């Protein structure tokens, strides 16, 4: 069963979302699964800020305006799409990582733990037929102007979520797992 969930997990983008509500209890279940990610020295570095309801419109406008203010080459299409992606979502979760103040483990391990926490969320959302995907645009570095980040906390990306209709495409890989493995016996 788990293998099937892993194999069927897909990135589902906001343009595919149908605007149907995602209940707070469903998001809580998804977040609960994040808490079981491996964590070296039990630093549990993953932090999440959930944006939903009316705040989605405000966040979409914020990102679009930050894009406009910081873009090296402004595109009106990208400005509108930045805003629309958020507004089409049932929720956007800011994926944050809280650095261990004692720096007992290398930072990359805390980033890896946070990524695994997000994979747990992604698999749980997928099982619940809630589409999602992780995006890490440069605008992630601007979120401290929208939400408070604690000392040592940083945003690694946005986890867009939304309900979708229909079936998702079959998964493919360019190469088999065997081509990525070297046995040393």
C-alpha positions in Angstrom: 0.0 0.0 0.0 2.7 2.5 1.0 4.7 1.7 -2.2 1.6 2.4 -4.3 1.1 5.8 -2.5 4.7 6.7 -3.2 4.5 5.6 -6.8 1.2 7.6 -7.3 2.4 10.9 -5.7 2.4 13.7 -8.3 3.0 17.4 -8.4 -0.4 18.9 -8.9 -0.3 22.6 -9.8 -2.7 25.4 -9.0 -4.0 25.6 -12.6 -5.4 22.1 -11.9 -7.1 23.0 -8.7 -10.9 23.3 -8.6 -11.3 25.8 -5.7 -13.1 23.2 -3.5 -12.3 23.9 0.1 -9.7 22.0 2.1 -10.9 21.6 5.7 -8.7 22.7 8.6 -8.9 19.2 10.0 -7.5 17.8 6.7 -4.6 20.2 6.8 -4.0 19.3 10.4 -3.8 15.6 9.5 -1.3 16.4 6.7 0.8 18.5 9.1 0.7 15.7 11.8 2.4 13.4 9.3 5.2 15.9 8.9 6.1 15.5 12.5 7.3 11.9 12.0 10.2 12.9 9.8 13.6 11.7 10.9 15.5 14.3 12.8 19.2 14.1 13.9 19.6 15.0 17.5 15.8 15.6 17.6 16.1 19.2 16.5 12.8 18.8 14.6 13.6 21.9 12.5 10.5 21.9 10.3 8.2 24.9 10.8 5.1 25.7 8.8 2.9 28.8 8.3 -0.5 28.0 6.8 -2.1 30.6 4.7 -5.8 30.1 3.8 -9.1 31.8 3.5 -9.0 35.6 2.9 -5.3 35.7 3.6 -4.7 33.8 0.3 -5.7 36.9 -1.7 -3.6 39.1 0.5 -0.6 36.8 0.1 -1.0 36.5 -3.6 -1.1 40.3 -3.9 2.0 40.6 -1.7 4.0 38.1 -3.8 2.9 39.8 -7.0 4.0 43.2 -5.7 7.3 41.8 -4.3 7.9 40.3 -7.8 7.2 43.6 -9.4 9.6 45.4 -7.0 12.4 42.9 -7.3 12.3 41.4 -10.9 15.3 42.1 -13.0 13.1 41.7 -16.1 9.4 42.4 -15.3 6.7 40.3 -17.0 3.1 41.3 -16.7 2.1 37.7 -17.4 4.3 36.4 -14.5 3.0 39.1 -12.2 -0.6 38.0 -12.9 0.3 34.3 -12.6 2.2 34.8 -9.3 -1.0 36.2 -7.8 -3.4 33.7 -9.5 -1.4 30.6 -8.3 -2.0 31.6 -4.7 -5.6 32.6 -5.2 -6.5 29.3 -6.9 -5.1 27.3 -4.0 -7.1 25.9 -1.1 -4.1 26.7 1.1 -0.4 27.6 0.8 2.0 26.4 3.5 5.2 28.3 3.9 7.9 25.7 4.4 10.3 27.0 7.0 13.4 25.6 8.7 14.4 26.6 12.2 18.2 26.3 12.6 19.2 24.6 15.9 20.6 27.5 18.0 23.4 25.2 19.3 24.2 24.1 15.7 24.6 20.5 17.0 24.1 19.2 13.4 25.2 20.6 10.0 22.6 22.9 8.5 22.1 20.6 5.5 20.8 17.8 7.8 18.1 20.2 9.1 17.2 21.1 5.6 17.0 17.4 4.7 14.8 16.7 7.7 12.5 19.5 6.7 12.4 18.1 3.1 11.5 14.7 4.5 8.7 16.3 6.6 7.4 17.9 3.4 7.5 14.5 1.6 5.4 13.0 4.5 2.9 15.8 4.0 2.9 15.3 0.2 2.3 11.6 0.5 -0.5 12.1 3.0 -2.1 14.8 0.9 -1.8 12.5 -2.1 -3.5 9.7 -0.3 -6.3 12.2 0.6 -6.7 13.2 -3.0 -5.5 16.7 -2.3 -3.1 18.0 -4.9 0.1 19.8 -3.9 3.5 20.8 -5.0 6.6 22.5 -3.5 7.8 25.6 -5.2 11.0 27.5 -4.2 10.9 30.8 -6.1 13.3 33.6 -5.2 10.2 35.3 -3.6 10.5 32.8 -0.7 13.3 35.1 0.6 10.7 38.0 0.8 8.2 36.3 3.1 9.6 37.8 6.2 7.9 41.0 5.0 4.6 39.2 5.2 5.0 36.9 8.3 7.2 37.0 11.3 10.2 34.6 11.2 12.0 33.8 14.4 15.8 34.2 14.7 17.4 31.3 12.8 14.2 30.5 10.9 14.1 30.8 7.1 11.6 30.0 4.4 12.6 27.2 2.0 9.6 27.4 -0.2 5.8 27.2 -0.7 3.7 24.1 -0.5 0.6 24.8 -2.7 -2.4 22.7 -2.0 -5.8 22.3 -3.7 -8.4 19.8 -4.7 -8.5 18.6 -8.3 -10.8 16.7 -10.6 -10.0 13.7 -12.7 -7.1 11.3 -12.7 -3.4 12.2 -12.6 -1.1 11.0 -15.3 0.9 7.8 -14.8 4.4 8.4 -13.4 7.5 7.9 -15.3 11.3 8.0 -14.7 14.0 8.5 -17.3 16.0 5.6 -15.9 15.4 2.7 -13.6 16.5 2.6 -10.0 19.1 -0.1 -11.0 20.9 2.5 -13.2 21.4 4.7 -10.2 22.8 2.1 -7.9 26.3 0.7 -7.5 26.7 -2.4 -5.4 29.9 -2.6 -3.4 30.2 -6.1 -2.0 
